Amino acid sequence: MYVPRPFQESSPEILNAFIAAHPLGTLVIQNAQGPDAYHLPFHLDETGSLHAHVARGNPVWRNIGGHENVLVIFHGPQGYISPEWYPSKHEDHRQVPTWNYQAVHARGRLVVHGDERYMRGLLARLTAEHEAGMQKPWQMSDAPEDYIDALLKAVVGIEIEVAELKGIMKLGQNESVDDRTGAATQLIQRGEAAIGEAMLAANKP
């Protein structure tokens, strides 16, 4: 991934928080037919490894051995930026359209986990994370035990031992504060608050 200097993000704390906030990753692999991609919700553990699960019928866990390098892409908010939103455009017209976005790439070794203990722990963690904000959080114990046991046999766990994290936060850092604020304000007014607010946050030292 090419990342111009103004948009580089290398802080592990920021990158980890980004993954936690945008856990649906795109797992990219290379198989005999060429590149392939799978969209999976991931859990990032305290060691920096990524964990997910797939249906046992999904060929991804059969196609990749434990030594292969893979890529997982996490996408954040994004949006088109019109030059009309930059105050400076109306002074010298030296602005063109662009696209602002946030993304994190994780590269590492994929390991397959087929044991029930791993799967039970992973699904419990994923459920706890995403049910935390619910008025009445669902738990695995809410479902019949035999039902959960049958589902656990139908899935396989995968772990990405992350060797490299790389982030791009293209939020107009190469523009003046006034131009970035003008574009962000327009985005928020158009209902694209997530990318607009991220751009405003980039104004802060």
C-alpha positions in Angstrom: 0.0 0.0 0.0 1.4 3.4 -1.0 1.0 5.9 1.8 2.2 9.5 1.3 3.9 10.9 4.3 1.1 13.3 5.4 -1.4 10.4 5.6 0.8 7.8 7.4 -0.3 6.4 10.7 2.0 4.0 12.5 0.9 4.3 16.2 0.0 0.7 17.4 -2.6 2.2 19.8 -4.3 4.2 17.1 -4.2 1.3 14.6 -5.5 -1.2 17.1 -8.3 1.1 18.2 -9.2 1.6 14.5 -9.5 -2.2 14.0 -11.7 -2.5 17.1 -14.0 0.2 15.8 -14.2 -1.3 12.3 -13.9 -5.1 12.9 -15.3 -6.3 9.6 -12.1 -7.0 7.7 -11.4 -8.2 4.1 -9.2 -11.3 4.2 -7.2 -11.4 0.9 -5.5 -14.7 -0.1 -3.7 -16.1 -3.1 -4.9 -19.5 -4.3 -4.4 -21.6 -7.4 -7.1 -19.6 -9.2 -5.7 -16.3 -8.3 -6.5 -13.7 -5.6 -9.6 -14.2 -3.5 -11.3 -12.2 -0.7 -13.5 -13.0 2.3 -15.3 -10.5 4.5 -15.1 -11.5 8.2 -15.6 -9.9 11.6 -12.3 -10.0 13.5 -11.4 -9.9 17.1 -8.0 -8.4 17.9 -6.5 -9.9 21.1 -4.1 -8.4 23.6 -1.1 -10.0 21.7 -2.0 -8.3 18.4 -3.3 -11.4 16.7 -6.5 -11.3 14.7 -9.2 -14.0 15.2 -12.2 -14.9 13.0 -14.3 -17.9 12.1 -15.7 -19.3 8.8 -18.1 -22.0 8.0 -16.5 -25.4 7.8 -17.8 -25.6 4.2 -15.8 -22.4 3.3 -12.7 -23.5 1.3 -10.5 -20.8 2.7 -9.2 -22.9 5.6 -8.4 -25.8 3.4 -6.7 -23.7 0.7 -4.2 -22.0 3.1 -1.6 -23.7 5.2 -0.2 -22.4 8.4 2.9 -20.9 6.7 1.2 -18.6 4.2 1.2 -14.8 4.4 -2.2 -13.1 4.0 -3.5 -9.6 4.1 -6.5 -8.2 6.0 -7.9 -4.8 5.1 -10.0 -2.8 7.5 -12.0 0.1 6.1 -13.2 3.2 7.9 -15.3 6.2 6.8 -14.7 7.6 3.4 -16.2 10.3 1.1 -15.8 12.4 -2.1 -14.4 15.9 -1.6 -15.5 18.7 -3.9 -13.1 21.6 -4.6 -16.1 23.9 -4.1 -15.9 23.1 -0.4 -12.4 24.7 0.0 -12.4 28.4 0.7 -9.1 28.8 -1.1 -10.7 27.5 -4.3 -12.7 30.7 -4.6 -9.5 32.8 -4.3 -7.1 31.1 -6.8 -9.0 28.1 -8.2 -6.0 25.8 -7.6 -8.0 22.9 -6.2 -9.3 19.6 -7.7 -11.6 16.9 -6.5 -10.2 14.1 -4.2 -11.4 11.3 -2.0 -10.7 11.1 1.7 -10.7 7.7 3.6 -9.2 5.7 6.4 -7.9 2.1 6.2 -5.6 -0.3 8.0 -3.7 -3.2 6.4 -2.6 -6.2 8.5 -0.2 -8.7 7.1 0.7 -12.0 8.8 0.6 -15.8 8.9 -2.7 -17.6 8.9 -3.2 -20.4 11.4 -6.3 -22.7 11.3 -8.0 -23.8 14.6 -10.4 -26.6 14.5 -10.8 -27.4 18.2 -14.1 -26.6 20.0 -12.4 -24.9 23.0 -10.8 -22.3 20.7 -14.1 -21.7 18.9 -16.2 -21.4 22.0 -13.8 -18.8 23.5 -13.6 -16.8 20.2 -17.4 -16.7 19.7 -17.9 -15.8 23.4 -15.5 -12.9 23.0 -17.0 -11.7 19.7 -20.5 -11.8 21.2 -19.5 -10.0 24.4 -17.8 -7.2 22.3 -20.8 -6.6 20.0 -23.6 -7.1 22.6 -22.0 -4.8 25.1 -24.1 -1.8 24.1 -27.4 -3.7 24.0 -30.1 -3.1 26.7 -30.2 -6.9 27.3 -26.9 -8.4 26.0 -27.3 -11.8 24.3 -25.1 -14.6 25.6 -24.3 -18.0 24.1 -25.9 -19.6 27.2 -29.2 -18.1 26.1 -29.5 -20.7 23.3 -30.0 -24.4 23.9 -26.7 -26.2 24.6 -27.2 -28.8 22.0 -27.9 -26.1 19.4 -24.7 -24.2 20.2 -22.7 -27.5 20.2 -24.0 -28.3 16.7 -23.1 -24.8 15.4 -19.6 -25.1 16.9 -19.0 -28.2 14.9 -20.0 -26.3 11.7 -17.3 -23.6 12.0 -13.6 -23.4 11.9 -11.4 -20.7 13.6 -8.6 -18.8 11.8 -5.9 -16.7 13.4 -3.7 -14.1 11.8 -0.4 -13.7 13.6 0.1 -10.1 12.6 3.7 -9.2 11.5 2.9 -5.8 10.1 0.3 -3.1 10.6 0.1 -0.2 8.2 -2.4 2.7 8.3 -3.5 5.4 5.9 -5.6 8.2 7.3 -6.2 10.5 4.3 -8.1 13.4 5.9 -6.9 16.4 4.1 -3.7 16.9 6.2 -2.0 18.3 3.1 -4.6 21.1 2.9 -4.9 24.2 5.1 -6.9 24.1 8.3 -9.5 26.4 6.8 -9.9 24.2 3.7 -10.1 21.0 5.7 -12.7 22.6 8.0 -14.7 23.8 5.1 -14.8 20.4 3.4 -15.5 18.6 6.7 -18.4 21.0 7.5 -20.0 20.3 4.1 -19.7 16.5 4.6 -21.4 16.7 8.0 -24.2 18.8 6.5 -24.7 16.2 3.8 -25.1 13.4 6.3 -21.5 12.0 6.0 -20.6 12.8 9.6 -18.1 10.0 10.2 -15.6 11.2 7.6 -16.3 14.8 8.3 -15.7 14.5 12.0 -12.5 12.5 11.4 -11.2 15.4 9.3 -12.1 17.9 12.0 -10.2 15.7 14.5 -7.2 15.8 12.2 -7.1 19.6 12.7 -6.2 19.1 16.4 -2.5 18.9 17.3 
